[in-house]
């Protein structure tokens, strides 16, 4: 419960038990709910026999040295509300499983160019009401384009699958939604708080929902000779998560406006979209859909009421907040930066308050990388780490207070777009998080300045780690480096997880996911990173090389550190919803998790867990 007495609605997830055969036995891991974190104990049963007891101080993992591949396991949770028994699970032969996919057929553009499909960004939501996640897949054509590039693209498809690979539906966004990182920001969340997730995204004439119903006029094709779509109606549609049926379609706000109103006339800056999920009323989730960030910027918040999209507010740099103009990044974040119980939208260098007013703007402008979390343990509350594209820039690489915008640490840039940047605690020698980044084409420099720093601005010796994603994977509280072994010939790479070794000041390889590929070119994104099941540590999903399936990896390292599922921290949970947006960024929780264990203040807000049983 927050200061206003609001109680946030979150998913009531099942136990998420998983069992994996290792060289030393069977590794077991299961989910701790936020409601039971401080008191629950657990009993582990193998083949109907009690084999171990976990007390209220221990983490929810265990290595059964007597376990076998054909063993069957159940976990019983002993809580204040009684005893809850998990589903019985069998043992995986390895630390991953595959989700089969129905890959779309190849296509041909109007000018005769062939294209194929690969599985791109993902999201998750419970659409069946059983406490387990389903997976939403965005299919990318091989001719997907950045806004700055001309050319036709294939259709973008959105599918929904169970974890076993049953396809529930497919949405075809049609010819009038261009395919690329900046066009389709799809939001999956339980927006109305009924225990079942919905989908919200931009649509157009010719979009076909999951039941075969057409939105608008199917005969229209607004693509011009350069492949851009600068005419025709634009829509925002709410879809039923279980069936893919379009429930409500409204005009997309804001519209394109007069030519040049977004900074150009050729379809580049006019079609820069962002989106996110935020608890603007402190209790239920709203969708925030956005257009523009280089010049004009507009954010519109919607609630889902009676299966309809209802506007909550509109923040427009042209109308009521000129300091919002030009401040957006290639992604956004969502957090309660002022600790009032309501979420704010971190729109790059500006922060929009929960009521649609401008909380502040640093004025530092656009950037490629954006992270929000508790990175500086001496500064109360949250911090925002951002790298900036404009150069030279006085604050090209900077950390500022999330509530006030006060700069805590910054480096100037001179001559380079600082296109990569990450904040995470990967080194126990230094208090709080570390910050690092570089220009994409360089390996370890930012405009001539070493770019591996403590949160206080002190340089750290050694090579600069990859600055794409970070993940909680092994048994300690620090994060690991989630990246890829990039192959320029295919603009993708084999997924990897590496650990920063502070003793050797090198990276140690923990996992190489042979047979998989990363997404989004040099950015090396996984399809998704999230705490999907098991204990609080994160899973990672990469596509197989031919996109015939998704491969879901989970850790088998024991950890003594007890935490509730990260999906019950609402900042982390909404970060999973916006992870697919534009230039994907890794999720961060609302509180510090790291090597400085004495500084960890694990929040236990009162929440309402909802499941449609």
Secondary structure as UniProt FT lines:
FT   TURN            3..4
FT   STRAND          8..11
FT   STRAND          18..22
FT   TURN            23..24
FT   STRAND          25..29
FT   TURN            34..39
FT   STRAND          41..46
FT   TURN            47..48
FT   STRAND          49..54
FT   TURN            56..57
FT   STRAND          61..64
FT   TURN            65..66
FT   TURN            69..70
FT   STRAND          73..79
FT   TURN            80..81
FT   STRAND          82..85
FT   STRAND          96..100
FT   STRAND          107..108
FT   TURN            110..111
FT   STRAND          114..115
FT   STRAND          117..125
FT   STRAND          134..141
FT   TURN            142..143
FT   TURN            147..148
FT   STRAND          157..161
FT   TURN            163..164
FT   STRAND          167..172
FT   TURN            175..176
FT   TURN            181..183
FT   STRAND          187..189
FT   STRAND          198..204
FT   TURN            205..206
FT   STRAND          207..208
FT   TURN            210..211
FT   STRAND          214..215
FT   TURN            218..219
FT   TURN            225..226
FT   STRAND          234..240
FT   TURN            241..243
FT   STRAND          246..251
FT   TURN            259..262
FT   HELIX           269..271
FT   STRAND          273..278
FT   STRAND          286..291
FT   STRAND          298..305
FT   TURN            306..307
FT   STRAND          308..316
FT   TURN            317..320
FT   HELIX           322..324
FT   TURN            325..326
FT   STRAND          333..335
FT   TURN            337..338
FT   STRAND          344..347
FT   TURN            348..349
FT   STRAND          350..352
FT   TURN            354..355
FT   STRAND          358..361
FT   STRAND          369..373
FT   TURN            377..378
FT   STRAND          383..387
FT   STRAND          393..401
FT   TURN            402..404
FT   STRAND          407..413
FT   STRAND          420..424
FT   TURN            428..429
FT   STRAND          434..438
FT   TURN            440..441
FT   TURN            447..448
FT   STRAND          452..454
FT   TURN            455..456
FT   STRAND          469..471
FT   STRAND          480..487
FT   TURN            488..491
FT   STRAND          492..501
FT   TURN            502..505
FT   STRAND          506..513
FT   TURN            514..515
FT   STRAND          516..517
FT   HELIX           521..523
FT   STRAND          528..530
FT   STRAND          539..544
FT   TURN            545..546
FT   STRAND          549..553
FT   HELIX           566..568
FT   HELIX           570..578
FT   TURN            579..580
FT   HELIX           597..599
FT   STRAND          607..610
//
